[in-house]
């Protein structure tokens, strides 16, 4: 039992939250514990964890984006398949976020846990007065077009994402595909992601501190609301994976639902088991070529790119989570706040590492953009990992459908018939 607990972070997080809630029951809401040494030490642990997240988030997003773009290989491949692939990925991500935000706004408002929300230090929000389209565009440009070093120092992730994208395209255009710099970027990305995994190992301490703090303040409704939030995310993820994506595949290629799910079930199961779209990539490429009849040139481009840049389930989760946490912390989201959440959910899903709980890096970008304190990350960690398995399976499903659709588009543009899908329908 002890070995299982030591190796299972989700179990540690659940146990930490439960212990914090039970410990908080021994105190009354009027108890003055803020000046006690043990409480200050507990809050110091929470502050340290949040500070570590702030320290690495910008670098994680930058390196993930640079590695994803440079992995394309060449500008020739980018011109041939990149436009179609990115358009399809953008379209499905747009639908996923719209589904998540729309359902969240139609739901009754979540009950706030605190009387006021402490906005994270250094967060620069768009003013409520600047609600028209031109003002929003101007503010976004002012936030994005700044010195990248200053952006890293200030935590301006919108500017970091834009600079990373432009630099990645420039490197791809000017350097050969086997240039040592690309190996350096890959190594740095792996090193930083290892650092992130080490920081996440400290999350039980932060979860204990935050749940205890909320419970003492009268936030006993936290677990009930988390359960309803998890149910909402699960239902929306199933709708997107079982209805939206297969419908797109049917309309674009004519493939039957049963044929599609039979072909992609193995890589989806691998993604579900490992919570890693990267780990499922080899099996996904084989299934795309052997089961769906996708050409090798298309699968080798679309699927690796999708493992980094196509995160429908992640984008949906981040949109729903941002609304949930904003209402939980009593933050009144304006029109501009909603637009920022929408944009950042799309952008952060592009840079989400394809590993277990990789969406937590991008989630910080969404929270910072909406002015939600980063300590909210610890609340999500309580139920994030179980949901991550379903999200990752949907992400891989989206990658495979993208490969099928893009391959169909490529054959149409070349004037070549595609009997593969017709044969698949008859099986």
N, C-alpha and C positions, 0 to 999 in steps of 0.2 A: 504493500500500500504506500509506504514511504517513497519507494523508488518511482512508482507511478506519479505521485504528487510532485516529486522533484523534477520529473521530466515533462510534466504537462502544465504549460503556462495557463491555458484556459481554466483548468481546475484550480490553479493557484489564485487566479483572479476572482473566481467565483467564491472560493473559500475566504479570501481577503475581504470581499464585499460583505459576505455573511457575518464574519467576525466583527467587522466594523459596525454593522447594524445592531448586532447583539450587544456589543460594548456600549453603543450610544444609548441603548434602552436603560442603562443604569444611571443616566444623567437626566435631569429635568431640563426643559427648554430654557428655564430661567437660570440654570446653573452657570456661574461665572468661572469658566475654565480657560478663557483666552490668555490669562496671565500666568498660568501654571507652566512650569518648565517642560513637562512631558508633552503638553499640547503644542508648545512652540517648537519643540524638536520634531514632532509629527508633521507640523506645517512646513518645517524646513525641508523635510524629505519630499513633500509635494512640490515645493518651490524648486528644489534641485532637479527633480525629474522634468518639470516644465522647462527649466532653463536648458537642460541637455537637449530636449526636443528642438527648442529654438536655435540652438547652436548648430544643428546638423541639417535642418529642414531645407535651407536654401541650397546647400551643396548637394544634397540627395536629389533634389528636383533637377538641378543643372546637369549633373553627371548622368542621370537616367535619360534625360532628353538627348544629350549629346551622344550617348551610346546608342540609343534607339535610332537616331537619324543616320549616324555614320555606319550602322550595321546594314543599311540599305545596299551599300557596296559601290555604287557609281551613279553619276548623274544620268547616264543613259538609261539605266533601269528605273531611276526615279521618274524620268520623263515618260517612259513607256507605260509603267504600271502605277506610278506614284499618285498621279492625279485621280485616277479612277478609285484606287484603294482608299485614299484619304477622303474623297467625297463620300464613299459608302460608309466608312467608319464615322465620319462626322454626322451623317444622316441618322444612323442607328443610335449614336450617342445622344443626339438631339432628341430623338424619340424617348430614349430611356430617361433622360433628365426631365423632360416634359411630363412623362408619366409619373415620376416620383414627386415632382413639385406640385403637379395638379392634384394628385391624390392627397398629398399632405395638406394643401390649402382647403380642400373640401372636408377634411376631418375636423372634428371639434378641437379647439385649441388645447394644447397640453397644459397641465397645471404647473405654474412657476414654482420652483423650489426655494427661491430667495426673493426678498422684497425688491432688490435692485441687482443689476448685472454689472460686475466690474469689467470694463473693457480692457483688453490686453494692452500693456504699455507699448507705445510706438506704432499703434495701428492708425493708419490714415484712412478715414472713411470719406466717401462722397457726401457732401452736405445734402440735407433733406430738401433745401430750397432748389437745388440744381436737378430738377426732375425731368426736364425736357431732353429729347434725344441729343441735340447738339451739345448741351452742357455735359451730359453723361459721357459722350464721345471725347470731348475736350479733357475732362478729368481723367479718363482712362489713358489717353495719350500722354498726359502730363505725368501720370504714375509710371507708365511703361517706358517712356523715352528718357531714361536717366543713365548716369554712369553705372556700369554693371558692378563695379567695386562698391560704390555707394549703396546699390541695391542689395548686395549681399550683407553689407554692414547694417542696413536698416530693416532687413527682412522683407523687402519689397519683392514679393514672389512673382508678380505680374511682369515686372521688368526683367527678372531673372529668366523667366520662361521665354520672353521675346528674344533676349540676347542669346540664350542657349540655342533657340531655333535658328536664328540667323548665323551664328557661329558654326552650328552643325552643317548647315547647307554649304557654307563657305569652305569648310574643311573637306566636305564630300566632293566639291567641285575642283579643288586645287591640289588634292593629294591622292596618290594611288591607293587602291583598296587595301593593300597589304602594308601600308605605312606604319612604322612603329608607334606613332602617336596614337593610333586607334587602339593598339594593344595597351598603351599606357592609360587611356581613358577607361577601357574595360577593367583594367586592374584597379584603378582608383574607385570606380563604381562598385566593384565587388568589396573593396576594403571598407568603403563608407557604409555599404549595406550591412556588412558584418558588424560595424560599430552600432548601427541602428538596432540590430538584433540584440546586441549587448545592452543597450539602453532600455529596450522593451522588457528585458528580463527584470528590470527594476520596477516595472509597472505595478506589481502587487502592493508595493509600499505606497505608491501614489493613489491607487484605488482604495486602499484602506483609509488613508488620510481624507480623501475627498468624500467618500461615502459616510465616514464618521462625521465630518463637518456638516454635511447636508442633513444627516439624521438628527444631530443635536439641534439644528436650527428648525426642526419640524418638517424635514423632508422624507417622512416615512413612506410617502407615496412613490418614491423613486423606483422601487423594484416592480411595482405594478405597472407603472408607465413604461419601464424598460421592456417588460414582457409584451405589452401592446405594440410598442414601437417595433420590436423584433418580428411580431406577427405581421405587421403592416409591410415591412421590408420583404419578408418572405413571400407574402402573397403577390406583391408587385413584381418581385424577381421571377416568380413562376409565370405570371402573366406575360412578362416580356420574353421569357425563354420558351414558353409553350405555345404562345399565340402570336406575338408581334414578329419575332424573328422568323419562325417557320412560314408565316404569311408572306413576308417579304421574299423569302426563297421561292415560294410557290408562284408568286406573281412574276418574279424576275426570270425564273428558269423553268417553271412548270413541274418541278419535282414534287412527288407526293410526300405528305407528312410522314407516313410510315417508312418510306424508303429513306428519307432524310435521317430520321432518328435511329434507324437501324445502322446507317453508315457512320454516324458520329457518336454512337453510344459509348464506344470504348475510350476515346480521348476525353469525353465528358466525365466518365467514371474515374479516369486517372486524375483529372483536374479536381474532381470532388474529393478524392482520397488524399491528395497532396496539398490542396489549396494553393497550387502553383501553376500558372499558365505556362511558365517556362519549362517545368518538369514534364508537362503534357505535350510539349511541342513536337518531339520526334514522332510520337504516336499519332498526333494530329496530322502531320505531313504525310505519313503513310496512309492514313485513312482517306485524306483528301485525294491522293493520287490513285489509290487502289479501289476505294469504295465509291467515291464521288466522281472519278474520272477527270479530276483537275490536272492540267498539264504541270509538269515538274517546274517549268520556268515561272509559272504563276504561283504555285504553292511555296516555292523557295523564297519568293519575295513577299507575298501577302501575309503568310502565317507568322514568320519571325517578326515582321513589322507589327502585326496585330498583337503578339505576345507582350509588346511594350506599349503600343499606342491605342489599342482597341479594348476598352474596359467598360462595356455597357453596364454590367452589374455593379461595378464600382461607382460609375457616374450616378446611377440611380440611387445607390446607397448614400452617397455623399449629399445629394440633393435633399433626400428625405431627412438625413441626419442633421443637416444644417437648420432646417425648419424646426425639427424636434428640439435641438439644443438651444436655438434662439428663444423659443417659447419657454423652455425649461428655465433659462436664465433671465426671463422677463425682458428680452430685447424686442422692441417693436421694429420689425423689418419694414422699411419703406419700399417704394417701387425700385429705387436705385439699389437698395440692399438685395432685393430679389434678383435684379439683373446681375449684380456682382456674384451672387451665389451660382446663378446659371452659367455665367462665363467661366468662373473658377472651377466649377465641377467638370466642365468640358476640358479645360486646360489641365487640371490636376490628374484627370483620368488618363491623359496622354503620358504623363511622366510617372505613373504608378509602377513601382518595381513588380515584376512578375513572380513574387514570392509570397509565402503566407503572411497575411496582415500587411501586405505592401501598401494597401490603400491608406493606411494611417499617415504616411508621409504627405500624400496629396490632401488628406482631410484637413491637415493643418493649414494648407493654403486657403481652403474654403472658409475655415473658421476665422482666420486672420482678415480675409477680405470682408466678412460680414460683421467684424467686430465682436466675435464670440470668444470669450477667454479660452486659452489653450488647455486649461485644466479639464475642460469638457471632454478632451480626448480620453481621459481615464474612465469616464462614465461609459463611453462607447466600448472600451476594451472589455467590459464585463460580458457583453454579448456579441462582440465583433467577430470572434473566431468561428463560432458555429455558423454565423451568417456568411462568413468568408468562403466556406466550402461551396455553398449554392451560387454565390456571386461568381466565383472562379469558373464553375462549370458553365454558367451562362456566357462568361467572357470567351471561353474556348469555343462554345457553340457559335457565337458571333464571328469569331475568326474563320471558322470552317465555312459558314454561309457566305462570308465575304469572299473567300477564295473561289467558291462555286459561282457566285454572281459575277465577280470581276473576270473570271475565266470565260464566262459566257459573253460578257461585253467585248473582251478581246477578240474572240472568234467572230463575233458579229462585225466588228470594225474591220477585220481582215477579210470578210466575205467568205469565211469558212463555216461549213455546217457543223453542228455539234450533235452527233447522234448519241453521245454518251448519256445525256439526260433522258432521252427517249428510251434508251435501253434500260436505264435505271427504273423508269416508271413501270416497265413491263415485268420487272422482277418480282 
